Every structure is written in C-alpha cells, then in structure tokens.
C-alpha cells in the first residue's frame, strides 16, 4: 500500500517526544509498504525548530520512511490562541504538500488536533484513497475538561468537526479501550483498538543507568523519574508537593525529564522552596530514553484528577514497564487496570501530594518489591503491548479501510 500520514507533532526516534507513529511507520515500511509522513518543522514537546528552513524539506530514514516537514506557526506554547494559529497554519500547508504527493491508497490522519484530521479527510477524498482516522486523545472533551477551551462557538465547531470526522472515517483507530464508547456515541461505526504500547527491544531491564545517575550525582539514592510533557494536564505541581514532604529523606531523589509550557514555573517554584531533591532534565531523544529509565528505581505517571483522564492509556507507562521499572500511577481508570492486573506498580489517588509522598517512601524501603513489580511489568508488555504486534493490528485496520474504497489514487 501507499500510505500517507499527516501528523504535525510527529517525532522521529532521534527526537524528544512520543515515537509511536515513527515506530509504526518503520514497521510498515519493513513490510514493503510505501510510507510518507507530512509533519511540522517545530518540535511539539520543546517548541524548538527541528528544521530551520522555511521551505518544505524532505528526508528518508534508514527504514525507507519519507518525512516531509512543512512550515507552521511556531509559538504555540505561548497561549491557546497561538496554539490554534499553529494548528490552522499546519492544516493548510500540510494540505498543499500532501496533494503534491504521488498515488495514494491510505491517508492516515490523527487527532489531536482535529484540524489535521480535516486535512487528512480532504486529501483522502480528493485522491480517492481510504481515510483512516486515529484518535489519540478525546479532543475537544479533554480541552473542555481542563479549561483551555471555553469559547462556546469554538466548542460547538469542534464538536461538529469531531463527529464529522468520526462518521466519515473508513476506519477509526483508538489507542485506549476507554475511548471506544465515546467515539461510538459520536458517530463512529468502524472502530479498531490499537492500544499504546512499546518497542520492547528498545529497553533493557537489567541495566542500571550509571552514567545518567553520575551526571546528576544521584549515586546511592532512590530515584523516582517522570518522563514526558510538563503541561497543565500533567499536574506536576503535585509532584513538588510530594517533594516538599520528602525533604527529610535525602536518600530519595525525584527527576522530572521533559519540557512543556509549565516547566519554567515549576523550576521557579522548586528553587523558591529550596527543593533540592527535585532535578529537572531536558528532554531526550527516544533512542536515549533507555539509559534514563534504567537509572530509575521507580517511574511516575500523573495527570490531573479529571474524569475524562480515566479513559487514557499514557504511552509513558508502557515505556516504564518495558524498562522493568515499577510505575507509581497517579491516574485512575483503564490504565490503572493494566498496571494492577500485571502487578506492575502502585496506584496513588490523583491530586494528592501526601499520598504520592507516602507511596514513594514506601517503595524506597521495599527494594525487593520494586524488583518484582518491574519484572512483572516487563512480562506484561511483552505479552500484550509489543509495538510490532500492535503495528500488525494497525495494518489490518488500514486493509479494512482500503476494502471499503478499493483502488486508491489512479496511477
């Protein structure tokens, strides 16, 4: 098949951020499919340019995946309005670049943001290709729940576009079972579950990450690591609350690895409160994350205590599990079920800094329990969440979509 992915926040393996899509694209290319990615030239995680050129650029990775980077408005970390401007700019530039490509069988769109899903739908229809729409987050529901989307007109337009894309997808892919009911209620009829997961070969549970520890002077300490976005949804202020309660335990260190809009404020607060047990680390390319996770004794996943977030399958949890590290999980819902059924970590009520501090302290005293949970976590992802198995499920969704619209673009 000739597959086109339109994804503004696409991250290659050599970049910081979630690499689910690059891993899928590489697997598809390895199966003999032609894969092209249209993406932005600014890292969604850091806000920094991946390419400094204003014109579209092209590269091909070692698996044969073509990556086309087109212009988009850069300053989306400044405010919601700037973020919308960035999404709209990519919507139009990606449309132009996509329509210049050769024959297509499948156009793969992904949300959020919904606007790039609209571009994918338009390209698919204009090129007579199957439209596969992937829902990574329930937008606009999450944006409304967190309070960043308040304008009534924008809410109505967003809800209309969401339903429009769900109904017109030849195949709709969700990455969490918690999304199934929502998308079906909003009009989706051909829904495929391709959950978040991990390339298990990328992580090595036996490693100890000594170089990472030495760089931060963490030798001999119990290290709790959070890896990911530092945004409003991630509730990292609660982690600082826990750190304040753990001041009297110098044997415990908390590492916050990543970037995002809230990071400067978090760093300023940690400095003002003298939280020397908190270490901020710049985001790392995915290929370097194995060393960082190997340095941890336990890893943290946290979101704000909102009912909407009970539906999510955060990518980072599966990375933690593949690294053989127990997860301290401050997220309720479907991901809690995964962690608890596997015996892969401990649950902490979201939004409770005191409970988080207690869980960290308890694990710091139970080294053997941490080891057992880490091994159980690794076994669980090998069995059910290996990215190669999930890629085959994605391919099946694409084949089902193509069966509805056989032929693709004419030669």
C-alpha positions as CSV (number, residue, x, y, z in Angstrom):
1,X,0.0,0.0,0.0
2,X,0.9,3.6,-0.5
3,X,0.3,5.3,2.9
4,X,0.4,9.0,3.8
5,X,0.5,10.1,7.4
6,X,-0.4,13.7,8.3
7,X,0.8,14.5,11.8
8,X,2.0,17.9,13.0
9,X,3.5,16.5,16.2
10,X,5.3,13.5,14.6
11,X,8.6,12.7,16.4
12,X,11.3,10.6,14.9
13,X,13.4,8.3,17.0
14,X,16.2,10.8,17.1
15,X,13.9,13.5,18.6
16,X,12.2,14.0,22.0
17,X,8.6,13.0,22.3
18,X,6.4,10.1,21.7
19,X,7.5,7.9,18.8
20,X,4.5,5.6,18.4
21,X,4.0,6.8,14.8
22,X,7.6,6.6,13.7
23,X,7.8,3.1,15.1
24,X,4.6,2.1,13.2
25,X,5.8,3.7,10.0
26,X,9.1,1.9,10.2
27,X,7.4,-1.5,10.7
28,X,5.0,-0.8,7.8
29,X,7.9,0.2,5.5
30,X,9.7,-3.0,6.6
31,X,6.6,-5.0,5.4
32,X,7.1,-3.5,1.9
33,X,4.6,-0.6,2.1
34,X,5.5,2.9,0.9
35,X,5.2,5.3,3.8
36,X,5.3,9.1,3.6
37,X,4.9,11.4,6.6
38,X,3.9,15.0,6.4
39,X,4.8,16.9,9.6
40,X,5.7,20.2,11.0
41,X,9.2,21.6,11.4
42,X,8.8,22.5,15.1
43,X,9.0,20.0,18.0
44,X,5.7,19.9,19.7
45,X,7.4,19.0,23.0
46,X,10.1,21.7,23.1
47,X,8.7,24.3,20.8
48,X,12.1,24.4,19.0
49,X,12.6,24.0,15.3
50,X,13.6,20.6,14.0
51,X,14.4,22.2,10.7
52,X,15.5,25.8,10.3
53,X,14.4,26.0,6.6
54,X,11.2,27.9,5.8
55,X,10.5,25.8,2.7
56,X,9.4,22.1,2.9
57,X,12.2,19.7,3.5
58,X,12.5,16.0,2.8
59,X,14.4,13.2,4.5
60,X,14.3,9.5,4.3
61,X,15.2,7.4,7.4
62,X,17.1,4.1,7.3
63,X,13.9,2.1,7.1
64,X,12.8,3.9,4.0
65,X,10.2,6.2,5.6
66,X,10.0,9.6,3.8
67,X,9.5,12.5,6.2
68,X,8.3,15.8,4.7
69,X,8.5,18.9,7.0
70,X,6.4,21.9,6.2
71,X,6.0,25.3,7.7
72,X,3.7,26.0,10.7
73,X,3.4,28.9,13.1
74,X,5.9,28.3,15.8
75,X,4.7,30.0,19.0
76,X,2.0,27.6,20.1
77,X,3.4,27.3,23.7
78,X,2.5,31.0,24.3
79,X,-1.2,30.6,24.7
80,X,-4.3,28.8,23.5
81,X,-4.8,31.3,20.7
82,X,-1.2,30.9,19.4
83,X,-1.7,27.1,19.6
84,X,-4.8,27.4,17.4
85,X,-2.9,29.5,14.9
86,X,-0.2,26.9,14.7
87,X,-2.8,24.1,14.1
88,X,-4.5,26.2,11.4
89,X,-1.3,27.0,9.7
90,X,-0.3,23.4,9.5
91,X,-3.8,22.4,8.3
92,X,-3.2,24.5,5.2
93,X,0.5,23.9,4.5
94,X,0.1,20.1,5.0
95,X,-2.8,20.1,2.6
96,X,-0.7,21.7,-0.1
97,X,2.3,19.4,0.5
98,X,0.1,16.3,0.7
99,X,-1.7,17.0,-2.6
100,X,1.7,17.1,-4.4
101,X,2.4,13.5,-3.5
102,X,2.0,10.6,-5.9
103,X,-0.7,8.0,-5.9
104,X,-2.2,7.0,-2.5
105,X,-4.1,4.1,-1.1
106,X,-4.5,5.2,2.5
107,X,-4.4,8.6,4.1
108,X,-3.8,8.3,7.9
109,X,-4.9,11.3,10.0
110,X,-4.5,11.6,13.7
111,X,-6.0,13.8,16.4
112,X,-5.4,16.0,18.3
113,X,-5.6,18.5,16.8
114,X,-8.8,17.9,14.9
115,X,-7.8,20.3,12.1
116,X,-5.1,18.0,10.7
117,X,-7.8,15.2,10.7
118,X,-9.8,17.5,8.4
119,X,-6.8,17.8,6.1
120,X,-6.4,14.1,6.0
121,X,-10.1,13.6,5.1
122,X,-9.9,16.2,2.3
123,X,-6.7,14.6,0.9
124,X,-8.2,11.1,1.1
125,X,-11.4,12.2,-0.8
126,X,-9.6,14.3,-3.4
127,X,-7.2,11.4,-4.1
128,X,-9.8,8.7,-3.8
129,X,-7.9,6.9,-1.0
130,X,-9.1,5.3,2.2
131,X,-9.4,7.6,5.2
132,X,-8.0,6.1,8.5
133,X,-8.6,8.4,11.4
134,X,-6.7,7.8,14.6
135,X,-7.9,9.3,18.0
136,X,-5.0,9.7,20.4
137,X,-6.9,11.9,22.8
138,X,-10.6,12.8,23.1
139,X,-10.4,16.3,21.8
140,X,-12.3,18.6,22.4
141,X,-13.5,16.8,25.5
142,X,-10.1,16.9,27.2
143,X,-9.6,20.6,26.3
144,X,-13.0,21.5,27.7
145,X,-12.4,19.4,30.9
146,X,-9.1,21.1,31.6
147,X,-10.5,24.5,30.9
148,X,-8.4,25.6,27.9
149,X,-11.4,25.6,25.5
150,X,-14.1,27.9,26.9
151,X,-15.5,29.8,23.9
152,X,-19.0,28.4,23.1
153,X,-18.7,28.9,19.4
154,X,-15.3,27.1,19.2
155,X,-16.7,24.3,21.4
156,X,-19.7,23.9,19.0
157,X,-17.5,24.0,15.9
158,X,-15.1,21.5,17.5
159,X,-17.8,19.1,18.5
160,X,-19.3,19.3,15.0
161,X,-15.9,18.6,13.3
162,X,-15.2,15.7,15.7
163,X,-18.5,14.0,14.8
164,X,-18.0,14.8,11.1
165,X,-14.6,13.0,11.0
166,X,-15.7,10.1,13.1
167,X,-18.7,9.4,10.8
168,X,-16.6,9.7,7.6
169,X,-13.6,7.6,8.6
170,X,-13.3,4.4,6.6
171,X,-11.6,3.0,9.7
172,X,-11.4,4.8,13.1
173,X,-8.5,3.8,15.4
174,X,-8.4,4.4,19.1
175,X,-5.3,3.9,21.3
176,X,-7.3,3.2,24.5
177,X,-10.3,1.0,25.2
178,X,-11.6,3.9,27.3
179,X,-12.2,5.8,24.1
180,X,-14.5,3.2,22.5
181,X,-17.8,4.3,24.0
182,X,-17.2,8.0,23.3
183,X,-16.3,7.6,19.6
184,X,-19.2,5.3,19.0
185,X,-21.7,7.7,20.7
186,X,-20.3,10.4,18.5
187,X,-21.0,8.5,15.3
188,X,-18.0,6.2,14.6
189,X,-19.0,2.8,13.2
190,X,-15.8,1.0,12.1
191,X,-13.7,1.3,15.2
192,X,-10.4,-0.6,15.8
193,X,-8.5,-0.7,19.1
194,X,-4.7,-0.4,18.5
195,X,-3.6,0.5,22.1
196,X,-0.5,2.4,23.0
197,X,2.5,0.1,23.6
198,X,6.2,0.0,23.3
199,X,9.1,-1.4,21.3
200,X,10.3,-3.8,24.0
201,X,13.6,-4.3,22.3
202,X,14.4,-0.6,22.9
203,X,14.7,-1.2,26.7
204,X,16.9,-3.4,28.8
205,X,15.5,-4.1,32.4
206,X,18.8,-5.4,33.7
207,X,20.7,-2.2,33.1
208,X,21.3,0.3,35.9
209,X,21.9,3.7,34.1
210,X,25.0,4.5,36.0
211,X,26.1,7.3,33.6
212,X,22.8,9.1,33.9
213,X,22.9,8.8,37.7
214,X,26.5,10.1,37.8
215,X,25.7,13.1,35.7
216,X,23.1,14.2,38.2
217,X,25.1,13.0,41.3
218,X,22.4,10.5,42.3
219,X,24.6,7.5,43.2
220,X,23.2,5.6,46.1
221,X,19.8,7.3,46.1
222,X,16.3,6.0,45.4
223,X,15.4,7.7,42.1
224,X,11.8,8.4,41.0
225,X,11.7,9.5,37.4
226,X,8.9,11.2,35.5
227,X,9.4,11.4,31.7
228,X,7.1,13.4,29.5
229,X,5.4,16.7,28.9
230,X,5.4,19.4,31.5
231,X,1.9,20.8,30.7
232,X,-1.2,21.9,32.6
233,X,-2.7,18.3,32.3
234,X,0.3,16.7,33.9
235,X,-0.2,18.1,37.4
236,X,3.5,18.2,38.2
237,X,2.8,20.8,40.9
238,X,1.5,17.8,43.0
239,X,4.9,16.2,42.5
240,X,6.5,19.3,44.0
241,X,4.1,19.0,46.9
242,X,5.3,15.4,47.5
243,X,8.9,16.5,47.2
244,X,8.4,19.1,49.9
245,X,7.0,16.4,52.2
246,X,10.1,14.3,51.5
247,X,12.7,16.9,52.4
248,X,13.8,14.9,55.4
249,X,14.7,11.9,53.3
250,X,17.9,12.8,51.4
251,X,18.1,9.2,50.1
252,X,15.2,10.0,47.8
253,X,15.5,12.0,44.5
254,X,12.8,13.0,42.0
255,X,13.8,13.6,38.4
256,X,11.5,15.5,36.1
257,X,12.6,14.8,32.5
258,X,11.0,16.6,29.6
259,X,9.7,20.0,28.6
260,X,6.5,22.0,28.2
261,X,4.7,25.2,28.9
262,X,4.6,24.7,32.7
263,X,8.3,23.8,33.2
264,X,9.7,27.4,33.8
265,X,7.1,27.9,36.5
266,X,7.8,24.5,38.1
267,X,11.6,25.2,38.1
268,X,11.0,28.6,39.7
269,X,8.8,27.2,42.4
270,X,11.3,24.4,43.2
271,X,14.1,27.0,43.5
272,X,12.0,29.3,45.7
273,X,11.0,26.4,48.1
274,X,14.6,25.0,48.2
275,X,13.5,21.6,46.8
276,X,17.0,20.2,46.3
277,X,15.6,16.7,45.9
278,X,14.0,17.6,42.6
279,X,16.1,17.5,39.4
280,X,14.9,19.0,36.1
281,X,16.4,17.3,33.0
282,X,16.0,18.4,29.4
283,X,14.0,16.1,27.1
284,X,16.0,13.3,25.4
285,X,15.6,11.6,22.0
286,X,13.7,8.3,22.3
287,X,16.9,6.4,21.4
288,X,18.5,7.7,24.7
289,X,15.5,7.1,26.9
290,X,16.5,3.6,27.8
291,X,19.5,4.8,29.7
292,X,17.4,7.4,31.6
293,X,14.8,4.8,32.6
294,X,17.5,2.3,33.6
295,X,18.7,4.9,36.1
296,X,15.3,5.0,37.9
297,X,14.2,2.8,40.8
298,X,10.6,3.7,40.1
299,X,8.8,5.8,37.5
300,X,5.9,8.2,37.8
301,X,2.8,8.7,35.6
302,X,0.4,11.5,36.7
303,X,-2.5,13.5,35.3
304,X,-5.0,15.9,36.8
305,X,-7.9,14.3,38.7
306,X,-10.4,14.7,35.9
307,X,-13.0,12.1,35.0
308,X,-12.0,12.4,31.3
309,X,-8.5,11.2,32.0
310,X,-9.8,7.9,33.3
311,X,-10.1,6.8,29.7
312,X,-6.4,7.2,28.8
313,X,-3.5,4.8,28.1
314,X,-0.5,7.0,28.5
315,X,2.5,6.0,26.4
316,X,5.0,6.6,29.1
317,X,3.5,3.8,31.3
318,X,4.4,1.2,28.7
319,X,7.9,2.6,28.4
320,X,8.3,2.3,32.1
321,X,7.0,-1.3,32.1
322,X,9.3,-2.3,29.2
323,X,12.3,-0.9,31.2
324,X,11.3,-3.2,34.0
325,X,10.6,-0.4,36.5
326,X,7.5,-0.2,38.8
327,X,5.1,2.6,38.0
328,X,3.8,5.0,40.6
329,X,0.4,5.7,39.0
330,X,-1.5,8.9,39.9
331,X,-4.1,8.2,37.1
332,X,-7.3,6.3,37.7
333,X,-9.3,4.3,35.1
334,X,-8.3,1.9,32.4
335,X,-4.5,2.3,32.8
336,X,-4.9,1.5,36.5
337,X,-6.5,-1.7,35.5
338,X,-3.4,-2.6,33.3
339,X,-0.9,-1.8,36.0
340,X,-2.7,-3.5,38.8
341,X,-3.6,-6.7,36.8
342,X,0.0,-7.0,35.9
343,X,1.3,-6.3,39.4
344,X,3.4,-3.7,37.8
345,X,3.2,-0.8,40.2
346,X,1.2,1.1,42.8
347,X,-1.8,3.4,42.5
348,X,-2.0,6.8,44.1
349,X,-5.1,8.9,44.2
350,X,-4.6,11.7,41.6
351,X,-4.2,15.2,43.0
352,X,-2.9,14.0,46.4
353,X,0.7,15.1,47.1
354,X,0.6,13.5,50.6
355,X,-0.4,10.1,49.2
356,X,2.2,10.4,46.5
357,X,4.9,11.1,49.1
358,X,3.8,8.1,51.1
359,X,3.9,5.8,48.1
360,X,7.4,6.9,47.2
361,X,8.7,6.5,50.7
362,X,7.1,3.0,50.9
363,X,8.8,1.9,47.7
364,X,12.1,3.3,48.8
365,X,12.0,0.9,51.7
366,X,10.9,-2.1,49.7
367,X,13.7,-2.8,47.1
368,X,12.7,-6.4,46.6
369,X,9.1,-5.4,46.0
370,X,10.2,-2.9,43.4
371,X,12.2,-5.6,41.6
372,X,9.3,-8.0,41.5
373,X,6.9,-5.3,40.1
374,X,9.4,-4.3,37.5
375,X,9.8,-7.9,36.3
376,X,6.1,-8.4,36.2
377,X,5.7,-5.2,34.2
378,X,8.2,-6.4,31.6
379,X,6.4,-9.7,31.2
380,X,3.1,-7.9,30.7
381,X,4.2,-5.6,27.9
382,X,6.0,-8.5,26.1
383,X,2.7,-10.4,26.2
384,X,0.2,-7.7,25.2
385,X,1.7,-4.4,24.3
386,X,4.7,-5.1,22.0
387,X,4.7,-2.4,19.2
388,X,5.3,-5.0,16.5
389,X,2.1,-6.9,17.4
390,X,0.2,-3.6,17.6
391,X,1.5,-2.5,14.2
392,X,0.0,-5.6,12.6
393,X,-3.3,-4.6,14.1
394,X,-3.0,-1.1,12.6
395,X,-2.2,-2.7,9.2
396,X,-5.4,-4.7,9.5
397,X,-7.4,-1.5,10.1
398,X,-5.8,0.0,7.0
399,X,-6.6,-3.0,4.9
400,X,-10.2,-3.0,6.1
401,X,-10.5,0.7,5.2
402,X,-9.0,0.1,1.8
403,X,-11.5,-2.7,1.2
404,X,-14.3,-0.1,1.5
405,X,-12.6,2.2,-1.0
406,X,-10.6,-0.2,-3.2
407,X,-8.1,1.1,-5.8
408,X,-6.7,4.2,-4.3
409,X,-5.4,7.0,-6.5
410,X,-5.1,6.2,-10.1
411,X,-1.7,5.6,-11.5
